[in-house]
Amino acid sequence: MSLEKISFFATCPRGLEKFLFEEIRELDGEKIKVHDGGVSFTGDQMTMYAFNLSSRIATRLLKRIAYGQFKSENDLYQSALKVKWPDLFAVEKSIKVSTTSIKTNLKSIDFVTLRIKDAICDVFKQKFNKRPNVDVRDPNVKIHLFLEKNNFILYMDSSGKPLYQRGYREKTIEAPLKENLAAGIVSLSGWQPEQPLLDPMCGSGTLIIEAALKALNIYPGINRDFGFQHWHDFQSDLLAELKIKFKHKRVEHPLQIYGSDIDRKAFNAASTNIDQLGLKDYIRLNTKRFEVSMSPHDHGVIVCNPPYGVRLNEESNMMEQYQAWGAILKKEFSGWKAYFISNDMSFPKGLRLAASKKTPIYNGALDCRLFEFVMVSGSNRKAKPAT
Ligand SMILES: C[S@@+](CC[C@H](N)C(=O)[O-])C[C@H]1O[C@@H](n2cnc3c(N)ncnc32)[C@H](O)[C@@H]1O
């Protein structure tokens, strides 16, 4: 096994960097540094495999191949020409290059991306008189160019498909949460496996499933493949060994996890996903309107991703809904803490509750908050009414 130190950059939804930092620390990553939307660190090949198998928060793990400074598109082409690509993967592998650029003076990102692809193909052609094919949909090898001002970094994507694709979501509904964002929301809520957990608008069940996986220490990447499996240095025995080791880390806990949704289709989707993971004994599902639900315990944690009323003509309806949700929280859920992710900054006002915390978090490109409401026990007025 190669013990050579590798520089990595793990990406994640903005707002979750501190949890990603913790995951990397637990894997003994070194030189860990938090950035906006990701964390850089160093480690070896084993760290790379273990991270891909275990991270609940990351979107992808990038391995640094080359870096430096540039002034023009041609400088980038020349730098990519210097990389020994045929030592990294076979000419038969399909490739895709993508670029992220921050504060550069380049005229066209597409053109730069094309030049990097040309450089890779030119290196292969020179050696084998053959070049790899481009596949923009489902490439074997993903190369990522990161540009910031005059600095560039070339990465290979060790994850391949994004890590939130755990391979368990057979059925989905409109607007599901990404699995890594859902795992991050559960972490932000501070929920502990001994506590009851409820998602009253659970959709396909992403939040409650991620909570159960975490509580039972089921590794999220155990049932999927990774980009690094297409690289020359792939060690299948090392990956197989780690998978077995991680499977044995599963723990048993009785869990009090509840999900409900108004929509039968959502119930069916959540139910299929839960069955597929063998989590039926840990999660109870229901079809119900949140407005008429009853609290299953006198304390617990609610995590919820309600529908966003983004269209203007839906706004007044949403306000009525919000008010009804606020009323049921006050009536039924004293002693609970509730966490709602929304891009609507007037959400607490709509509920007529004051949020005790508002954590900035991104759902894709949507600037959201995770609103915390502490429903004080012993009064049905609960959390302070919003001013
Ligand atoms: C944004 S989706 C939740 C997606 C979910 N987090 C997932 O990952 O699949 C919102 C869900 O709220 C449900 N819903 C809307 N109004 C509701 C209500 N009043 N009571 C219960 N569920 C409701 C919808 O049926 C939908 O499944």
The ligand as a MOL file (V3000), in Angstrom:
LIG
                    3D

  0  0  0     0  0            999 V3000
M  V30 BEGIN CTAB
M  V30 COUNTS 27 29 0 0 0
M  V30 BEGIN ATOM
M  V30 1 C -39.7820 19.1860 0.4800 0
M  V30 2 S -40.6960 17.7310 0.7080 0 CHG=1
M  V30 3 C -39.7580 16.8290 1.8970 0
M  V30 4 C -38.6780 16.0530 1.2340 0
M  V30 5 C -37.9650 15.0970 2.1560 0
M  V30 6 N -37.1270 15.7890 3.1280 0
M  V30 7 C -37.1370 14.1070 1.3210 0
M  V30 8 O -35.9020 14.1610 1.3850 0
M  V30 9 O -37.7100 13.3120 0.5800 0 CHG=-1
M  V30 10 C -42.0510 18.2540 1.6600 0
M  V30 11 C -43.0140 17.1430 2.0460 0
M  V30 12 O -44.0030 17.7130 2.8960 0
M  V30 13 C -45.2140 17.0430 2.6800 0
M  V30 14 N -46.2850 17.9170 3.2200 0
M  V30 15 C -46.7090 19.1070 2.7490 0
M  V30 16 N -47.6700 19.6380 3.5520 0
M  V30 17 C -47.8310 18.7530 4.5830 0
M  V30 18 C -48.6530 18.7370 5.7460 0
M  V30 19 N -49.4650 19.7260 6.0000 0
M  V30 20 N -48.5760 17.6800 6.5950 0
M  V30 21 C -47.7150 16.6370 6.3130 0
M  V30 22 N -46.9250 16.6070 5.2240 0
M  V30 23 C -46.9590 17.6460 4.3730 0
M  V30 24 C -45.2560 16.8250 1.1810 0
M  V30 25 O -46.1260 15.7700 0.8390 0
M  V30 26 C -43.7750 16.5360 0.8840 0
M  V30 27 O -43.5470 15.1380 0.8640 0
M  V30 END ATOM
M  V30 BEGIN BOND
M  V30 1 1 1 2
M  V30 2 1 2 3
M  V30 3 1 2 10
M  V30 4 1 3 4
M  V30 5 1 4 5
M  V30 6 1 5 6
M  V30 7 1 5 7
M  V30 8 2 7 8
M  V30 9 1 7 9
M  V30 10 1 10 11
M  V30 11 1 11 12
M  V30 12 1 11 26
M  V30 13 1 12 13
M  V30 14 1 13 14
M  V30 15 1 13 24
M  V30 16 1 14 15
M  V30 17 1 14 23
M  V30 18 2 15 16
M  V30 19 1 16 17
M  V30 20 1 17 18
M  V30 21 2 17 23
M  V30 22 1 18 19
M  V30 23 2 18 20
M  V30 24 1 20 21
M  V30 25 2 21 22
M  V30 26 1 22 23
M  V30 27 1 24 25
M  V30 28 1 24 26
M  V30 29 1 26 27
M  V30 END BOND
M  V30 END CTAB
M  END
